[in-house]
Amino acid sequence: MILIHCPYCEEDRPEVEFTYGGQAHIARPLDPAALDDAEWESFLYIRSNPRGRHAERWRHAHGCARFFNAIRDTVTDRFEVTYKAGEQAPDGAAR
């Protein structure tokens, strides 16, 4: 069983309590009406899919129900660090 640390609840909980929310640190366009179809496609669907350390969004669905970010190794499934939404990735953490 994988334990994930919720930075809001301040406890480690089983992975079944969490849902994956996609790649972290994706900024919404400032002027959405100015984007053409290709730019919208890029914003909505195109994400990096690295092998190794990756910044992701997660939601503690069966706990506080809040979104947070995590640095996770996609090869080993190991969570390196979790941090609150809106915060920058900790120094030295992959993005």
Secondary structure, 3 states (H helix, E strand, C coil): CCEEEECCCCEEEEHHHCEEEEECCCCCCCCHHHCCHHHHHHHHHCCCCCCCEEEEEEECCCCCCCEEEEEEECCCCCEEEEEECCCCCCCCCCC
